[in-house]
Every structure is written in C-alpha cells, then in structure tokens.
Amino acid sequence: MRDEEEATDGPPDPQLHPENSPGFDADPEGLADIEVDRDVTIGEASLAELAASDTEPVEDEAVADLLSTLADDDAVARRRAALALSERDRTDAVVRGLCRAAATDADADVRQFAVESLAKLGGAAAEETARVAADDENPWVRAEAVVALDRLDRCAHADRIADALGDDHHAVRRNAAISTFKRRGEDALSDLLELTDDPSERVREWAAHLLGGIDADRAHAELERLAAEDESSIVRETAVRARDVDAGSFRRQFSGALDESDRTLPGEDDLNRTPDL
C-alpha cells in the first residue's frame, strides 16, 4: 500500500496552512506592503486565458476543425486546440499540425501545449520536437520539453535532460532534477548535492525532497545542513521531513513518468504552464 507520508508528488508546503502564510493576521494598505519571498512574478490573465486549458468546449469538434483552429488569430483558441488534439488519434495530420505549432507559433503557451500533446501521442516526431523545444526562448516551453523527453524516453534523451540541469530558469532545472533522479536513483547524488546550493528555493526544496531517496552518508549530512542552515523555512522543513523517509520505499514510488503532480508547487498550476497566481 502506498505510504502517503512518502508520496512522491512533491514536498508539501507548510505555508499552505493559513496561519503559516506570509502576512497572516496583517492588514496591508496595498500590494507594495506585501512581501513575497518565493521566486515568483505577478501578472494578469483574462478569464478566457485562464480557461484555455479546459478542452470541454471543443471535445466534440472534428480533428480537421481543431487543426484549422491551430491557425486561428485567437491565441486562446489555438491553445485549447493544441491540448484537445492530444485526446485524438495520432495521425500524420495531427502530428504535423502539432509539430508546426510547437516550432513556430508566436504564442509561448501554444508552443508549450503542443509539446505536451505530442508527448502524450508519442512517436519519433514528438521526440525530435521536444529536443528542439528544450532550447526554446521561453522557459516554460523548455520546462515542458524536459517533461516530454522524460515521458517519451528519459534514458534515450539523458543528454538533453542533463543539459537542462544548468538552465537559467528554476522550473527547467527542477524538472531535469526529477527526471535525473528517476533515471539514476542513488547515482544522482552528485547532481542533487550541486542543486542544494541553487539560487532558487524551489530547486533547493526539490533537491532536499529527492535526497530523501538516497541512503548515503553524504545525502544524510546534506539534509542535516539544509535543515539547520538554509535561509528558506520551506527548504529547512522539507529537509527535516526527507530525513525521516525510507529511501528504498521512496525510490520505488518515484519511478513513473513525470506527470502533472510531480511539477506542482505553490505558485504554479497543475500542468507546469505559466505561474497560476
């Protein structure tokens, strides 16, 4: 039976408890008075954009209509079409349409959703597209590309995933760390130890979480250091919890393809798309 204390869908965030949230019981006069200590950005999105991942409105549309929508002037419509095509049969036309969207669409979300859909459909074209997308100018597209490469064949694409460990965006590095641990297990120790000094607390949080799956003196010592010294309370508390898990059980549960739950942390939505703030 799965041990919920060792669940592998990410370290729980103690700040989810209202009383532990920054600014609890405070009465700020405006946004300028609110302190945010996680590496997030604040933006705006329309209701239509927030609903772009809901494919129910187009679930009965024909494949030809969805492919036609990929050329629509409305970016939100293109995003929805790209996602919906992952639920259709993999045909040459569908693959060509998604590959074109992943490579050339001006909207980063469309490119990201197209990479995601191709990975779900599988095939050589999906793998090549994901490898190219790993160099996309948008970090969330690159992050999705790592997820796609992990899903399609993490061993065959170990070189591209390893490169992503040095990406300049935390989401890409985090996804690469998860994939590396799933592929290498305890042999990923050196990579994870490097990430415990990452400038992003999200990456350090995941590094601590994953170190719980390595039964080695160096891993134990690093968790002790993080628990005592890291500047982030979230990282410290994750390290404390990681010290108490059974490493072998953790690794056995942490073996499947990267999925939505692996990538979810506060400040991000379920599908590793743009931050959901």
Buried (B, 14 or more C-beta within 10 A) or exposed (E): EEEEEBBBEBBBBBBEEEEEBEEEEEEEEEEEEEEEEBEBEEEEEEEEBEBBBEBEEBEEBEBEEBBEBBEEEEBBBBBBBBBBBBEBEBEEEBBEBBBBBBBEBEBBBBBBBBBBBBBBBBEEBBBEBBBBBBEBEBBBBBBBBBBBBBBBEBEEBBEBBBBBBEBEBBBBBBBBBBBBBBBBBBEBBEBBBEBBEBEBBBBBBBBBBBBBBBEEEEBBEBBEEBBEEBEBEBBBBBBBBBBEBBBEBBBEBBEEBBBEEBBBBBBBBEBBBBBEB
